Amino acid sequence: MATSEQIKDIFNGMVGRFDPEKVAGIDAEIQFDLSGDGGGMYWLRIAPSGVQTGEGSVESPKMTLKASADDFATMIGGGLNPMQAFMTGKIKIQGDTGLALKLMPMING
């Protein structure tokens, strides 16, 4: 079971894993709505100037990812295929689904 500290560590680690070449041309705010124990609201901002992340809500996200904290942590850790998670409803995407396809390779390394 993913704890809130583990989820925070995932988001803090995302910034270091981003490859500047992979984010070239992307300018977006992404909302993560994670349910269950350890869940919460998080955001990721990708801009030409760099990548930032934090807790809370953003006003107009380009995309929102909804999942349980456990499924999200398993997916980021490589134990759950992102496309399979989407197809089986374990994660839900609202907004720009094309951005979701670009996002996973960026944050998984």
C-alpha positions as CSV (number, residue, x, y, z in Angstrom):
1,M,0.0,0.0,0.0
2,A,1.4,3.4,-1.0
3,T,1.9,5.9,1.8
4,S,1.5,9.6,1.3
5,E,5.3,9.9,1.9
6,Q,6.0,7.4,-1.0
7,I,3.7,9.4,-3.3
8,K,5.4,12.6,-2.4
9,D,8.8,10.9,-3.1
10,I,7.5,9.9,-6.5
11,F,6.5,13.4,-7.4
12,N,9.8,14.9,-6.0
13,G,11.7,12.3,-8.1
14,M,9.9,13.2,-11.3
15,V,11.7,16.5,-11.7
16,G,15.1,14.7,-11.6
17,R,14.0,12.1,-14.1
18,F,12.8,14.5,-16.8
19,D,14.9,14.6,-19.9
20,P,14.9,18.2,-21.3
21,E,14.9,16.9,-24.8
22,K,11.7,14.9,-24.2
23,V,9.9,18.0,-22.8
24,A,10.9,20.3,-25.6
25,G,7.8,22.1,-27.0
26,I,5.5,21.0,-24.2
27,D,3.9,23.7,-22.0
28,A,1.3,22.2,-19.8
29,E,0.0,21.7,-16.2
30,I,-1.1,18.2,-15.3
31,Q,-3.3,17.4,-12.3
32,F,-3.0,14.1,-10.5
33,D,-6.1,13.1,-8.4
34,L,-5.0,10.1,-6.4
35,S,-7.6,8.3,-4.3
36,G,-7.3,6.0,-1.3
37,D,-4.8,5.9,1.5
38,G,-1.8,7.9,0.6
39,G,-3.6,9.8,-2.1
40,G,-4.2,13.4,-2.6
41,M,-4.0,16.2,-5.2
42,Y,-0.7,16.8,-7.0
43,W,0.4,18.8,-10.0
44,L,3.2,18.7,-12.6
45,R,4.1,21.8,-14.6
46,I,6.1,21.2,-17.8
47,A,7.4,24.4,-19.4
48,P,10.3,25.4,-21.6
49,S,12.0,26.8,-18.5
50,G,11.8,23.4,-16.7
51,V,9.7,21.0,-14.7
52,Q,8.1,21.7,-11.3
53,T,5.8,19.6,-9.1
54,G,3.8,20.2,-6.0
55,E,0.7,19.4,-3.9
56,G,-2.7,20.8,-4.4
57,S,-4.8,21.8,-7.4
58,V,-4.2,23.8,-10.5
59,E,-6.9,26.0,-12.0
60,S,-6.9,24.8,-15.6
61,P,-4.9,21.6,-16.1
62,K,-4.4,20.5,-19.7
63,M,-4.8,16.9,-18.4
64,T,-6.0,15.2,-15.3
65,L,-5.0,11.7,-14.3
66,K,-7.2,9.9,-11.8
67,A,-6.1,6.7,-10.1
68,S,-5.7,5.1,-6.7
69,A,-2.5,6.0,-5.0
70,D,-1.6,2.3,-5.1
71,D,-2.1,1.8,-8.8
72,F,-0.3,5.0,-9.6
73,A,2.7,4.0,-7.5
74,T,2.8,0.5,-9.1
75,M,2.6,2.1,-12.5
76,I,5.4,4.5,-11.9
77,G,7.5,1.7,-10.4
78,G,7.1,-0.3,-13.6
79,G,4.8,-3.0,-12.1
80,L,1.7,-1.9,-14.1
81,N,1.7,-1.1,-17.8
82,P,0.3,2.4,-18.3
83,M,-1.7,1.5,-21.4
84,Q,-3.1,-1.6,-19.8
85,A,-4.0,0.4,-16.7
86,F,-5.9,2.9,-18.9
87,M,-7.7,0.2,-20.9
88,T,-8.8,-1.6,-17.7
89,G,-10.0,1.6,-16.0
90,K,-7.3,1.6,-13.3
91,I,-6.3,5.1,-14.5
92,K,-8.6,7.6,-16.1
93,I,-7.5,10.5,-18.2
94,Q,-9.5,13.7,-18.6
95,G,-8.4,16.3,-21.1
96,D,-5.5,15.9,-23.5
97,T,-5.0,12.2,-24.0
98,G,-2.1,12.8,-26.4
99,L,-0.2,14.5,-23.6
100,A,-0.8,11.3,-21.5
101,L,0.9,9.2,-24.1
102,K,3.9,11.6,-24.1
103,L,4.0,11.8,-20.3
104,M,4.7,8.2,-19.3
105,P,8.1,7.8,-21.1
106,M,9.1,11.1,-19.6
107,I,8.5,10.2,-16.0
108,N,9.5,6.6,-16.2
109,G,12.9,7.3,-17.5
